[in-house]
Amino acid sequence: MAMAGHRIFDTPFASIYPHYVTKVERKGRSVAELHEVITWLTGYDDEGIRRVIDDGVTMRGFFDEAPAFNTNAELITGVICGHRVEEIEDPLMQRIRYLDKLVDELARGKKMTSILRG
């Protein structure tokens, strides 16, 4: 499943982020919990997340510049957008879908220890 030129790669993180916020808040979860998930996966702290949003960093840049991409990310499995995340071949698309999957689990009410593969 090669997606070299997928348009999401050049979409600003700031365009995607509000959808994550809406999704988790609608299900009674908090922005702080969303940030905890983002931090676990990427190493960005709250200030880093704010900077990425303010600077209009693309999804490609967001993951390329991630301070500390979690080595346990490969423990994230399951289906998101009709694809098994563990089978996505494009590394950038896989990282994007890892984040989507974590946000989805948060919105579905999973325990944080489970989401963070604790």
C-alpha positions in Angstrom: 0.0 0.0 0.0 2.4 2.7 -1.2 1.1 6.2 -0.6 4.2 8.3 -1.5 2.3 11.4 -2.5 -0.8 11.2 -0.3 -2.2 14.7 0.3 -2.4 14.2 4.1 1.4 14.3 4.2 1.3 18.0 3.2 -1.7 18.9 5.3 -0.8 21.1 8.2 -1.1 19.4 11.6 -3.1 22.4 12.7 -5.8 21.3 10.2 -6.1 17.8 11.7 -5.6 18.7 15.4 -9.1 20.3 15.9 -10.7 17.1 14.6 -8.8 15.1 17.2 -9.9 17.6 19.9 -13.6 17.4 18.8 -13.5 13.6 18.6 -12.1 13.1 22.1 -14.1 15.9 23.8 -17.4 14.7 22.3 -16.7 11.4 24.1 -15.9 13.0 27.4 -12.1 12.9 27.2 -9.9 16.0 27.7 -7.4 17.9 25.6 -4.8 17.0 28.3 -5.5 13.3 27.7 -5.1 13.9 23.9 -1.8 15.7 24.5 -0.7 12.8 26.7 -1.3 10.4 23.8 0.5 12.7 21.3 3.4 13.1 23.7 3.7 9.3 24.3 3.8 8.7 20.5 6.0 11.6 19.3 7.8 13.2 22.3 6.2 16.6 21.7 5.3 18.4 24.9 2.4 20.9 25.2 4.7 23.7 24.1 6.0 21.7 21.1 2.4 20.8 20.0 1.5 24.5 20.2 4.6 25.5 18.2 3.8 22.9 15.5 0.2 24.3 15.3 1.3 27.9 15.2 4.0 27.3 12.6 1.7 25.5 10.2 4.0 22.4 10.2 2.7 19.7 7.8 1.9 16.1 9.0 5.2 15.1 7.3 7.1 17.7 9.2 5.3 16.8 12.4 6.5 13.3 12.3 9.9 14.1 10.7 10.6 16.6 13.5 9.1 14.5 16.3 11.5 14.8 19.3 11.3 11.2 20.4 9.1 8.9 18.3 8.1 6.0 20.7 9.9 2.7 19.9 6.8 0.9 21.3 4.6 2.3 18.5 4.8 -1.0 16.7 2.7 -2.4 19.6 -0.2 -0.4 18.1 -2.3 -2.8 16.1 -5.8 -2.9 14.7 -7.9 -1.4 11.9 -8.2 2.3 11.2 -9.8 3.7 8.1 -10.2 0.1 6.8 -6.5 -0.7 7.0 -4.5 -2.8 9.6 -2.0 -0.3 11.0 0.6 -2.9 11.4 0.5 -3.7 7.6 0.8 -0.2 6.3 4.0 -0.1 4.2 4.6 3.6 3.9 6.4 4.6 7.2 4.9 8.1 7.3 1.3 6.9 6.6 1.8 4.3 9.3 2.9 6.9 11.8 -0.2 9.1 10.9 -2.4 6.0 11.3 -0.8 5.1 14.7 -1.8 8.6 15.9 -5.3 8.2 14.5 -5.6 4.8 16.2 -4.5 6.2 19.6 -7.0 9.1 19.3 -9.7 6.6 18.3 -8.9 4.4 21.4 -9.0 7.5 23.6 -12.4 8.5 22.2 -13.7 5.0 22.7 -13.0 5.2 26.4 -10.1 2.8 26.7 -7.9 3.2 29.8 -4.9 5.4 29.3 -2.5 2.6 30.5 -3.9 0.4 27.7 -3.7 3.2 25.1 -0.1 3.9 26.0 0.7 0.2 25.8 1.6 0.1 29.5 
